[in-house]
Amino acid sequence: MLSGFLARPESREPPLFTVADLIEACPGLDFSVLAAEHALTRRISAAKVQLLGLALGGFTDDLDKGSVQILGKAELRFIQERASAEPERFMDPVFRSDIGCFVIPDSNDECIGAGVTRDFLVRADAAGIPVLCSAQSRSGVEARLYRVLEERLAPSLSFHGELVVFRGLGLLIIGPSGIGKSDCALDLIMNGHQLVADDVVHIRRNQLDQLIGKSRELIRDHMDIRGLGIVNVRDLFSSYSIIEEHPVDLVLLLEPWEKKKAYACFNEQGHLDILGIETPMIRVPVSRGRNWINLIHVAVRRFILQSKGYDAETDLSRKLGNLLQEEN
């Protein structure tokens, strides 16, 4: 049933992203190609950056396919002092692995001899694994690479719905068409909360196993309100009313109230699997005549209290139990 709220299905295969694409996506790093310039079409498929490290000692099992491998100062010194003397033992296993490329930070074209050896570059060229270098610091290079790879290669999917930041909580609002998702989001914004995305929420899973939601670039800052049309939230309220992206902490499923259905005296809670992460979900039945916006406020605030360890039902049950013991 929840699959009906998906704007598009999850991609099982990562999109095509090459070393040439990586260079183009990181103009500030001013990459120079030291080896295998003919292989810039080599695919990068891992949304992570790895430090080559112990792989030079033969521990290549942890090298991810299509990954970006950083050659730091320790790795370059090892290549100079040990690997060059026994390339078949230390270098060739790395070149036989299916990694995407090597990146050398804190360097430039003159690093040959002073850092990476010419033998290493010759073997990389023969293996078709590009070696890139940048004059930027290692921390700056890694931060930029992490950002680009996460945006391009992290698992992602899109939901029809709204993403609003409610008291610091990323609230993904989903439900059938016409049930009032946009009206709900607008009410929250008018009460001082913030909009991340309207209509289509793009969600990716980052390397910390967080679900990060954002809007499509074209419609960012805008909402489609039934009966009013397109409005610019930033212009109507303020820049504070907009957040570019935010983690998804809670799913709010709006569903039509069914007269014949027996509803419990508390809101029904569960979980929704999003990209392999079990995300807390609250179902809120809505109908005409009910002030369901207030219900949503209470349901979310109740969830926040429960996440901090307080539950009103448990507290009331404890008090009743104590009262019965006193009477007995």
N, C-alpha and C positions, 0 to 999 in steps of 0.2 A: 504493500500500500504506500509506504513512504517513498518508493522509487518514483512515484508520480510527481514528487516535488523536485526531482533532479532536472536541472536545465540541460545537462548532457552527461552521458555515462563516464565513469572513471576510465582513463586511458591505461591499458595494461602495459603497453610498451612506451618508454620515454620518447619524446619527440626527437627528431634528428637534430643534433647539435654537434658541430665540428670544432676542431682547433681554430680554424679560420673564424668561425662565429665567436669563439671565446675572445680572440684578439680584437675583433670588431666591437664586442660588447664591453671591453675594458680600455677605452681610449686613454684614460688617465694614467694607465700603467706603462704606456709607450713600449710595448713588447718588441724585442728584436728576436729574430729567428736565427739560432746558432747552428741548428742541424735539422735535416729532414724537411726542408722547405717544400719539397715535392709532395709531402704527406700531410698537408694542412687540412685535407678533407677527412683525416682520421677522426673517428667518432668519439665524442665524450658522452658517456651515458650514466656516470655516477654523480649524484648531487652532493659530493663531498670533496674536501681537499685533504690529502694525506701527506705526512712527512715520510719520505722514503725510508729513513732510519735503518732498522734491522734487516730490511729486505736486501740490503747490500751484503749482509752476512749470510744470505741463503734462506732467510725466512720470508719467502715470497707468497705463502698461502693467504696472507691477509691483504694482499694487493687487490683492490676492487677492479673489476673489469671496467675499462673506459674511464678510469679515475685520473685526476690531476695530482701529480706527485711533486712535492716541494723538495728541492735540493738546498739544504741549509749549509752553514759553514762547516758543521761537523761532518756531514755527508761528503762535501767537497774535499775536505782534508783526508777523509778515509779513501776516497777515490785516488787522490794523489799518492798517498803513502802505502796503501795496501792493494787496492783493487787493480791499479794499473800494472802491478807486478804479477797478479794472477787473475787476468780478466775472465778466463773461462770459469773460474770458481765464483768470483764476486759480481761480475757485471753481466755475463751472458744469461744467467737465470732471470735477471730483471728484464732484459730485453726480450726474452721469450714470453714474458707475461703480457697479457692483453690490456695494458694500461693506455690511457689517452695521450698524455704528454708529460714532459718535465718542465718545471718552472724554477728558475734561479733568481731569487730576489737579491737586493743590495748589490747589483752587478750591472754589467754592460757588455758590449761586444769585446772589450779588452780582457774579459775574464778568462779567456783561453790561456792556459799555462799558469796564470795566477790563481785560478780556482779549478774549474773543470778541465780535465786533460783533453788533448786533441784525440787521443785514442778513444775516449768515452764518446766524443762527438761523432767520430767515424763509425763506431758501432751503432750509435743511435740512428745515424743516417741510413745505415744498411738495414736496420730493423724497421725503419719507417716510423719512428717515434719522435715527433718534433721536440726540440729543446728550445724553450723560450727564456729570455732573461729580461729583467726590469731593474732600473736604478732605484725604484721605490723600496722602502723598508719591507722587511718580511711581514710585519704585522699589518701594514697597509695593503700589501699584495694579497695576503690571506683573507683579510676582511672583504676586499672587493670580489675576490674569487668566490668566497662563500655566498655572497649576496647574489651574484649573477647565476651561479649554478643552482641555487635554491629556487630562484624565480623561473629559470628555464626548465629544470629537470625534476623538481620535487613532485611527488604524486599529488594530483589535484582533481577537483571536480567542482561543479557549480550547482547551486540550489536556487529554485524560484522562491524568493522570500525577502526578508529584511535582516540586516545586521545592525543592531543598535548597542551602544555602550551604556549600560544601566548601572550607575553606582560603581563603575570600574569593572563591571561584568559584561563580557561579550555575549549578547543575547541574540541568537539566531531564531527569527520568527518565521515559521512555515505553516502551511495550511492550504485548503482548497482555494481555487480562484474565486474572488469576490467575497471572501469571508471577513475581510477587513484588516489585512496585514499592514498595508500602507497607512491606514487610519490609525492603527495601533502605534506604528513607528512615529507618525506625526505627533500624536499625543505625547509620546515620551520626549520627543525633541522639544515640544513646547513647554515641557516641565523641566527643562534644563539638561536633558540627556543628549547623547551625540549620535549622529548617523555615520555609519561606515558604508553601507551599500543598500540600494533600493532595487527591487525587482529581481536582479540576478546577483547572487553573492558567490564570488569566486573564492574557493577555499583550497589551500595547499597545506601539506604536512611537512614541517621543517625538520632539520636534523636533530632538534631537541624533542621530537615527537609532539610538537604543539600544532594545533590547527589554527592557521592564520587566515582570516577572512579579509577581503577587500572588494572594491567595486571595479567594474569595467571602466577603463580610462575614459571612454567616450561619455559616459553618463555620470561620472563622479560629481558630487555636490547636488545632483538633481533627484527629484522624486516625481513620480506620476501619480497624482491624486485623482481618484475617480470623481468626476463632476467638476473638477477644477483644471485638470490638465497638468502640464509640466511646470514645476516650480523649482527655483534655485534656493536651496536651503541656506547656503552661505550668504546670499544676498538678503534673504528674508529675515534671518536671525543674526548670525555672526560667524566668524571663522571658527569660534570655539565649538559650534554645533556640528563640525565635520572632523572626522578622524580618517586618515588615509587607509590604515589597516589596523586590525586588532585581533587578538586570540579569540576563538570561539569557546566560551566556557559553559554555555547552557543552551539547549534547544527548547523553544516554546512552540508546541504544536496546537494551533487553534483548530477546533473541530466543531461541527454543528451540534447543537443540543438535541438529543433524541428523547422524546417524551417517555417512550417505553423502556428506556435504559435506566437501570438502577445505578445512580452515582453514589460513591462513598462520600462521607462527610469531610473528607480531605482530598486534596488534588492528587490525581493519579500520576505517579512518577515511574520512570524507567530509564532506559538508555538507548541511544541511537548510534550504531556503528558508522563512523565517518572516517574513511580511509584507514580502517583498522584500529581506530581509537574509540573506545566506548565513552560517548559523551552524554552527560546527564540530560534527561528530557522530562518536561512537564507537559501533560495534556490538559488543556483548558477548554471545556465545552462553552460555547458562546451562543446566545440567542437574543432576539429582539426583546427589549424591555429590561434586560439585565445590564447593570453598569459593569461590563466585563473589563473595561480599562482598569477600574479599581481592583478587580479580581486579579488581574495580571500583576499590578503593583504588589499586592499582598503575597501572591504566589512566589514572585521572585525574591522579595524580601525574606519570606519564610525559608526559601532555599539557601539564602546567604547565611541566615542564622543556623540552619542545620549543618551547613558546611563548617561552621565554627564550633559545632558540637552541641548546640542547643536545639531541643525538639519539644514543642509545646505539648504534644500528646504524651510523650514520655514523662514530662514534668507533671502534667495533670494526673497521670496514672500513679505516679509516685505519691503525690499529695493525697489522692483517694485511698491508696493503700495505707498510708500513715494514719489517716482519719479512722479507717476501719479498725486498725490495730488499737487505737486509743479507745474506741467505743467498746471493743471486746475486752 
